[in-house]
Amino acid sequence: MTEEPQVTVTDNPEKSRFEVSVDGTLAGFAVYEKDPGAVIFVHTEVFPEYEGRGLAGQLAKSALSMVRESGNRIVPVCPFIRSYVRKHAPEYDGLLLQPAAD
């Protein structure tokens, strides 16, 4: 029987990014900038050896939850985060500082 890999998402404020790890190894990240009351997502990346496992979606979901819990709102400049927010509307509509434009 094979154990499921442990996937964790954490905020790394020193690097201004949320990080997704698999069994303790960094697998990808979502870079952000902060403005008062807002987190601006600028780039999301999952390393090639970890692609196809749904990690980008897990990263987005967890990062957006952490932003919501902090009381901030988001500006999804990153195409992946923008697409994720659209795909999961209306769950994240109230989290947007401004509408997700194309």
Secondary structure as UniProt FT lines:
FT   STRAND          7..12
FT   TURN            13..16
FT   STRAND          17..22
FT   TURN            23..24
FT   STRAND          25..35
FT   TURN            36..37
FT   STRAND          38..46
FT   HELIX           48..50
FT   TURN            51..52
FT   HELIX           55..70
FT   STRAND          73..76
FT   HELIX           79..87
FT   TURN            88..92
FT   HELIX           93..95
//
